[in-house]
Amino acid sequence: MTAYRHTREQSGLRLDRQMRWWHDGEPIEHPNIIETFNRGLKIGGDGRYRLEVGHDWCIVDVEAAGYLVTAVDLSEGLASIRLSDRTAERLDIASLTLDGDGRLEARVKNGKARAVFSRD
């Protein structure tokens, strides 16, 4: 067994292209941990993703999009989206593109981050 010395900058945490969480190459499968990590993921001013839980934080390696679009709400001609961090924001239609896997994605968090739409 290899001993790891983690720091805030090198946490061993990764969010892959399929929006799955990993730590040191092992999948994180507990739903409460996944929910906590999804809610705690933030995009910094430097473009790096941080996981913030309480007063603790660390840098996360995000392979593609940092957020998953879980729902689209249409009201009075406007579209808003709900994200995996449990926030909602207006959908910027002009930011819609297809990612390398053919999934629809949009810019979110004031254009700083990418969100991929759920296949559902």
N, C-alpha and C positions, 0 to 999 in steps of 0.2 A: 504494500500500500504506500502510495506516495504522499508525503506531507506537503500541503499547500500553505503558503503564507499569503493570505489575501489582504489586500488593502482596499481602500475606497476606490482607487483608480483601477485596480485589477481584482475585481470581485469574483470572477469565475462565473458570473451570471450572463446568460445569453437568451435572447428572444429570436427564434428562427423565423424563416419565411412563412411557415405555416402557423405562426402566432403561438408556438409552443415554448414554454420556459424550460431552461436547462441550467444546471449548476455543475461545474467541473465535468461536463460531458454526460451527466446523468439527467434524465427527464424529471421535471418536477410535476407530480401528478395529483397532489392533494388539492381539492377544489378551493379550500379556504386560503391556501397559500397563493394559488393562481389568482384568485380574486383580489387578495391584498396586493400582489405585485402589479396586476393590471391597474388597480386604482392608484397605486403609488408611482407609476411611471410618469416622469415629467421630461420635457425637452428644455435643455438649458440654452442660454444665450449663445453659447459656443457651438450649438448644434449637436452636442452629445446628450444621450439619454441618461437620466439619473433615476434610480429607484429611491424614493423617499418614504420611510416608514417611521412615524414619530419624529424624533430628533436625529435618527440615523439616516445615512444616505450612502449610495455607492454608484459607480458608473456601470451601465449595462451595455453589452455589445448587442446591438439591434441589427439583424441581417438585412432587413428590408423595411417594411412599415412598422411603426411603433404602436399603432392603434388599429383596432378592428372596428369597422362600422357594423353595429349590431341591429340598427333599425333606421328606417327613413320615415320621416313624418312630413306629410303634405298638408298645408293649411293655407287657404286664401292665396294660392298661387306661389307660395314660398315652400322651399324644401329645407328641412333641418335634419341633422343626423345625430344619432346617439352612438357614443363611442364606448369601447371596452373599459375605459377608466371611469365610466358612469357619468360623463359630462355630455352635454348637447351643444351643438352650435349650428349656425346657418351653413348650408352646403354651398360652397363656391363652385358653381356649375362649370366655370371656365377652367378650373383646376383638374377636372376629371381626365384621367388617362388610363391606359391599360398597362399593368406591370408585365414583367417578363414571363409570368405564368398565365397571362390572359385574364387576370382578375382586374376588376374596376378598382381604381384608387383615386383618392382626392387629397389635396393639401388641407391640413387642419392646424389648429393652434397658431392662428395668425400667419399661416403659410410656412411655419417653421418645421412641420412634421408631415409625414405621410400616413394615411389611413387606408387600409385595404377593406373592400366590402366583403362581408361574409357571403359565401356561396348560397346560403339559405335565403 
